[in-house]
Amino acid sequence: MRLRTATIAAATVIAANRAPAQQSLTPEQQFAKEVYKELLEINTSNMTSGTTVAANAMAKRFRDAGFPEQDIFLGGVRADKHNLVVRYRGKGGPNGPKPLLLLAHIDVVEALKTDWSPDLDPFKFIERDGYFYARGSSDDKSMAAIFVANLIQFKKQNYVPDRDIIVALTADEEGGCCNGVRWLIQNHKELVDAFVVINEGGGGSLRGDKPFLNSIQATQKNVVNFKVTAKNRGGHSSVARDRLLAHVLCVKSGDRHRPGADRRDSTYRADFLRERYVRHPLGGRESGQQQQQTPHQLFPFS
């Protein structure tokens, strides 16, 4: 996995084409990069390792920055699957607005050195040709490092938000026994109860060197498995006839995937159409002169 280097160096979610020169980094950017490097070089593979070492490392950074112990929580299903929850106190107090929750998982998919290029190690931070290389460089340790670095920076600057800000770094999002979000909600909901949650699922885009788009995910897909048995007179798809079984099955299954087939989520439909036009201009033209098309032209079956 690789991530463009300016993403973490700037402590934002927008990447750049080239890494900034080392001497051009501000102290804040350099700190964010150090947090990022530390997280990447801790093996948090969800099947063979755990998250506790990484969670403890980030907890130490918060303690060193002056966060009180009562605002730092470590715990989980197992001793090797700890989650970290840190609360930065705002001026609202107990009767103020509900907190903002910044959520990122710090477990990663399994990675073997033998599966990577000979000159790369999945758990060694490498910066090359404008990219960072390591397992978890984008999913999701970049976001985790940004949240940690920014919260510590708020503390250093004595910034007091209008509400509490919570950072939660969790285990086993990629799978496994000990999903941290589920465990926290079931066992310590008071630690993560929030008005708004910012989690992974969006992303940024550039045109040239300029930020162009920062997307958010407003809905989530669900997975459903079906076993279908269908019967009619036999035949072969190469010999067309009305209501050939294979054709019927394709049409019926396709009905569920057409935009508008399930109209309960209008956000998904509107955003899909908008992203289709913005990110993939029709005809491959990058200028603003691309031909507009209606939703019906894009999806003639809707």
QUIZIQUI-V653401 format. One record per residue. N is the residue number from 1. D_FIRST is the distance of its C-alpha to the first C-alpha in whole Angstrom. Layout:
BEGIN
n=[N	N]
d_first=[D_FIRST	D_FIRST]
END
This chain:
BEGIN
n=[1	2	3	4	5	6	7	8	9	10	11	12	13	14	15	16	17	18	19	20	21	22	23	24	25	26	27	28	29	30	31	32	33	34	35	36	37	38	39	40	41	42	43	44	45	46	47	48	49	50	51	52	53	54	55	56	57	58	59	60	61	62	63	64	65	66	67	68	69	70	71	72	73	74	75	76	77	78	79	80	81	82	83	84	85	86	87	88	89	90	91	92	93	94	95	96	97	98	99	100	101	102	103	104	105	106	107	108	109	110	111	112	113	114	115	116	117	118	119	120	121	122	123	124	125	126	127	128	129	130	131	132	133	134	135	136	137	138	139	140	141	142	143	144	145	146	147	148	149	150	151	152	153	154	155	156	157	158	159	160	161	162	163	164	165	166	167	168	169	170	171	172	173	174	175	176	177	178	179	180	181	182	183	184	185	186	187	188	189	190	191	192	193	194	195	196	197	198	199	200	201	202	203	204	205	206	207	208	209	210	211	212	213	214	215	216	217	218	219	220	221	222	223	224	225	226	227	228	229	230	231	232	233	234	235	236	237	238	239	240	241	242	243	244	245	246	247	248	249	250	251	252	253	254	255	256	257	258	259	260	261	262	263	264	265	266	267	268	269	270	271	272	273	274	275	276	277	278	279	280	281	282	283	284	285	286	287	288	289	290	291	292	293	294	295	296	297	298	299	300	301	302]
d_first=[0	4	7	10	12	16	14	15	17	19	19	19	16	17	15	17	16	17	17	20	22	22	26	25	23	26	26	25	22	22	22	19	17	18	18	14	14	16	14	11	13	15	14	15	14	16	18	19	19	19	19	22	21	19	21	24	22	22	26	27	26	27	31	31	30	34	33	35	35	36	33	30	30	28	28	27	28	28	28	24	23	24	23	24	26	28	30	31	35	36	40	40	41	42	44	41	38	36	32	29	26	23	21	17	16	15	14	11	11	12	10	12	13	15	12	10	11	14	14	11	11	8	11	12	11	11	12	13	14	14	10	8	6	6	6	7	6	7	8	11	11	12	14	16	16	18	20	21	22	24	26	27	28	30	32	32	34	36	35	36	35	37	35	33	30	28	24	23	20	20	19	18	17	15	18	21	24	24	23	23	24	27	28	28	30	32	33	33	33	35	32	30	32	31	32	29	26	22	19	16	16	17	16	17	18	19	22	22	22	23	22	23	22	21	21	21	21	25	25	23	24	25	25	29	30	33	35	38	41	43	46	48	50	48	47	44	42	43	46	46	48	48	46	45	43	39	40	41	38	36	38	38	34	33	36	33	30	32	32	35	35	35	36	35	32	33	30	28	30	31	27	26	29	28	25	26	28	26	22	24	27	30	30	27	29	28	31	33	35	33	36	36	36	37	35	38	37	33	34	37	38	37]
END
